[in-house]
Amino acid sequence: MSGSEGGDPRILLRGTSEYDRARRDATWNALLPDRFPEAIVQARGEADVVAAVRFAREQGLQVKARSGGHSWTASSIRDRSVLVDLGALDEIDYTPGAATVAVGPGVHGQQLNRALEDHGFFFPTGHCSTVALGGFLLQGGWGWNSRSVGPACLSIEAVDVVNAAGELIHASREENPDFWWAARGAGPGYFGIVTRFQLRLHRRPAAMRRSLYIYPLELRREVLGWAYEVGPRLAPELEFSLLATTPRPPGAAPGEKNTALIVNAHALMADADAARAALEIIDTCPVAGRALHRETQVETSFDELYSRSDAMEEKGYRWCADNVWTDAGIEDLLPAMDDLLTTVPTAVSHVLWYQWHRQEFPDAATSLQGNLYLAAYSGWTDPAEDERMVRWPRERMASLDATSNGTALADENLVARPARFMSEENERRLEQLRRRHDPDQLFASYLRGQAGHPPTIKRQGAS
Ligand SMILES: Cc1cc2nc3c(=O)[nH]c(=O)nc-3n(C[C@H](O)[C@H](O)[C@H](O)COP(=O)(O)OP(=O)(O)OC[C@H]3O[C@@H](n4cnc5c(N)ncnc54)[C@H](O)[C@@H]3O)c2cc1C
């Protein structure tokens, strides 16, 4: 954002080669949607955002912001709209010693944690380095150590927002509280454009250690049964996940598909002895002796953790994702997981089993959770495979519907599989607030689709 009042935005109109490039670059996913904004405004500061919102209103178009473009469904790219690209609003305003920071929506997670490194604080950013704070925070923000410090949106103390009248307002618990409450979880359905977040910081974990086991897929029942049993006993500061994919070290190209089961645990704690003790539970799997590979009690850092996550979800592929929160019992989970784990379609595709630690979500639109977060991600390169690859996560997650509490907006795929993503009460409140603060629906809301879903992401509301 650098100074950040703006005043000289780049405006790209549909039908030009610059527009085509900017539209493609607006999404991290190589699978481009069949949707076309009328104009793309590359904002340099908040004045540009104000001007873009007023321009859209005058033209009878909707508006949608884009911060880092990591929405799997490219929910910012909409027909009959003005796309406001906030990537350049990437200022980090930090006073050494303070327990709060102000950031622009274009700041990437790793960028923020690097800036805080020497100051004893961290922020629970997304697990991959380039996920921007804008969309991440608004949708809930299930980040590093969120099991302990909460979803990142609960650390939003205030936001600066351009509202539907094209005014820049400040919102906090005391001032314009509707805009503050909705910023804590409304995600792609937010009725404004956030130009700046004021965030509460957390003590940086002084002890960071990790362990990893790779099991052959044949041992899935034993490993999953054990993971289900130990899950509720894990320390909140221990991140624990199972990933079904073809293992490869960071930087290595994917080879032939050979799905294995990777148990990953990260202890992010204040005390080294506590971190060591918390990780020991990972060695208790009854088939640990049959693991193909193990790395135990390795000292780690945020930079290493980001690069390990980045290796799993690489840019350049066509991606499709979907997820559920669930409290299902192991008897229901095992057959469903069997189906998921044995059908992972390509070497880069994967299934995530993430053990959540339930907590209260006060004063926030975000409201769904479950004991387990399950997500399926298909990754591929050949457009001829689009239909099959888009179908896999949707169908597999739909098969878990009966035991699901709903979906997280993080890896949502509402365009392919509309599902509950908020408590009924919060969804009702959000829609009331939208009617009050954006009666003309200037801001495009959730990208909900129909059941029948074509190969590429379906255009919505297009003429
Ligand atoms: C590789 C990868 C890793 C991920 N890891 C995690 C993870 O660890 N944890 C997690 O919770 N999620 C994760 N996600 C999901 C990601 O956090 C969400 O898709 C998030 O919305 C991305 O934010 P963005 O700004 O990059 O996305 P964008 O595509 O730019 O925006 C996403 C949505 O938010 C809206 N939006 C963005 N910024 C603003 C703003 N300033 N004002 C108003 N509306 C706005 C957009 O209009 C759009 O609808 C990951 C996604 C990817 C692709």
The ligand as an SDF file (V2000), in Angstrom:
LIG
                    3D

 53 58  0  0  0  0  0  0  0  0999 V2000
   -2.6360  -22.8980   -1.5140 C   0  0  0  0  0  0  0  0  0  0  0  0
   -3.7130  -22.4970   -0.5690 C   0  0  0  0  0  0  0  0  0  0  0  0
   -3.5340  -22.6820    0.7910 C   0  0  0  0  0  0  0  0  0  0  0  0
   -4.5280  -22.3010    1.6980 C   0  0  0  0  0  0  0  0  0  0  0  0
   -4.3330  -22.4950    3.0410 N   0  0  0  0  0  0  0  0  0  0  0  0
   -5.2840  -22.1110    3.9260 C   0  0  0  0  0  0  0  0  0  0  0  0
   -5.1130  -22.2880    5.3330 C   0  0  0  0  0  0  0  0  0  0  0  0
   -4.1070  -22.7780    5.8010 O   0  0  0  0  0  0  0  0  0  0  0  0
   -6.1100  -21.8990    6.1520 N   0  0  0  0  0  0  0  0  0  0  0  0
   -7.2540  -21.3220    5.6770 C   0  0  0  0  0  0  0  0  0  0  0  0
   -8.1240  -20.9520    6.4670 O   0  0  0  0  0  0  0  0  0  0  0  0
   -7.4470  -21.1490    4.3520 N   0  0  0  0  0  0  0  0  0  0  0  0
   -6.5040  -21.5370    3.4830 C   0  0  0  0  0  0  0  0  0  0  0  0
   -6.7030  -21.3650    2.1310 N   0  0  0  0  0  0  0  0  0  0  0  0
   -7.9600  -20.7480    1.6800 C   0  0  0  0  0  0  0  0  0  0  0  0
   -7.7860  -19.2360    1.6300 C   0  0  0  0  0  0  0  0  0  0  0  0
   -7.4710  -18.7280    2.8970 O   0  0  0  0  0  0  0  0  0  0  0  0
   -9.0860  -18.5770    1.1980 C   0  0  0  0  0  0  0  0  0  0  0  0
   -9.4040  -18.9670   -0.1080 O   0  0  0  0  0  0  0  0  0  0  0  0
   -8.9790  -17.0570    1.2680 C   0  0  0  0  0  0  0  0  0  0  0  0
  -10.2210  -16.5060    0.9550 O   0  0  0  0  0  0  0  0  0  0  0  0
   -7.9160  -16.5420    0.3440 C   0  0  0  0  0  0  0  0  0  0  0  0
   -7.7230  -15.2070    0.5160 O   0  0  0  0  0  0  0  0  0  0  0  0
   -7.1850  -14.3300   -0.7190 P   0  0  0  0  0  0  0  0  0  0  0  0
   -7.2780  -12.9120   -0.3270 O   0  0  0  0  0  0  0  0  0  0  0  0
   -5.8820  -14.8560   -1.1620 O   0  0  0  0  0  0  0  0  0  0  0  0
   -8.2560  -14.7360   -1.7980 O   0  0  0  0  0  0  0  0  0  0  0  0
   -9.1280  -13.9260   -2.8630 P   0  0  0  0  0  0  0  0  0  0  0  0
   -9.4450  -14.9490   -3.9040 O   0  0  0  0  0  0  0  0  0  0  0  0
   -8.4890  -12.6770   -3.2830 O   0  0  0  0  0  0  0  0  0  0  0  0
  -10.4360  -13.5750   -2.0370 O   0  0  0  0  0  0  0  0  0  0  0  0
  -11.2770  -14.5780   -1.5240 C   0  0  0  0  0  0  0  0  0  0  0  0
  -12.6800  -14.0110   -1.3030 C   0  0  0  0  0  0  0  0  0  0  0  0
  -12.6420  -12.9730   -0.3130 O   0  0  0  0  0  0  0  0  0  0  0  0
  -13.0900  -11.7400   -0.8630 C   0  0  0  0  0  0  0  0  0  0  0  0
  -12.1510  -10.7080   -0.4100 N   0  0  0  0  0  0  0  0  0  0  0  0
  -10.7960  -10.7860   -0.4500 C   0  0  0  0  0  0  0  0  0  0  0  0
  -10.2590   -9.6920    0.0770 N   0  0  0  0  0  0  0  0  0  0  0  0
  -11.2710   -8.8860    0.4330 C   0  0  0  0  0  0  0  0  0  0  0  0
  -11.3470   -7.5950    1.0180 C   0  0  0  0  0  0  0  0  0  0  0  0
  -10.2560   -6.9310    1.3600 N   0  0  0  0  0  0  0  0  0  0  0  0
  -12.5600   -7.0480    1.2430 N   0  0  0  0  0  0  0  0  0  0  0  0
  -13.7040   -7.7160    0.9320 C   0  0  0  0  0  0  0  0  0  0  0  0
  -13.6960   -8.9510    0.3650 N   0  0  0  0  0  0  0  0  0  0  0  0
  -12.4980   -9.5290    0.1230 C   0  0  0  0  0  0  0  0  0  0  0  0
  -13.0190  -11.8930   -2.3670 C   0  0  0  0  0  0  0  0  0  0  0  0
  -13.9750  -11.0830   -3.0400 O   0  0  0  0  0  0  0  0  0  0  0  0
  -13.2730  -13.3730   -2.5530 C   0  0  0  0  0  0  0  0  0  0  0  0
  -14.6570  -13.6330   -2.5910 O   0  0  0  0  0  0  0  0  0  0  0  0
   -5.7320  -21.7350    1.2050 C   0  0  0  0  0  0  0  0  0  0  0  0
   -5.9250  -21.5590   -0.1670 C   0  0  0  0  0  0  0  0  0  0  0  0
   -4.9200  -21.9340   -1.0490 C   0  0  0  0  0  0  0  0  0  0  0  0
   -5.1410  -21.7610   -2.5210 C   0  0  0  0  0  0  0  0  0  0  0  0
  1  2  1  0
  2  3  1  0
  2 52  2  0
  3  4  2  0
  4  5  1  0
  4 50  1  0
  5  6  2  0
  6  7  1  0
  6 13  1  0
  7  8  2  0
  7  9  1  0
  9 10  1  0
 10 11  2  0
 10 12  1  0
 12 13  2  0
 13 14  1  0
 14 15  1  0
 14 50  1  0
 15 16  1  0
 16 17  1  0
 16 18  1  0
 18 19  1  0
 18 20  1  0
 20 21  1  0
 20 22  1  0
 22 23  1  0
 23 24  1  0
 24 25  2  0
 24 26  1  0
 24 27  1  0
 27 28  1  0
 28 29  2  0
 28 30  1  0
 28 31  1  0
 31 32  1  0
 32 33  1  0
 33 34  1  0
 33 48  1  0
 34 35  1  0
 35 36  1  0
 35 46  1  0
 36 37  1  0
 36 45  1  0
 37 38  2  0
 38 39  1  0
 39 40  1  0
 39 45  2  0
 40 41  1  0
 40 42  2  0
 42 43  1  0
 43 44  2  0
 44 45  1  0
 46 47  1  0
 46 48  1  0
 48 49  1  0
 50 51  2  0
 51 52  1  0
 52 53  1  0
M  END
$$$$
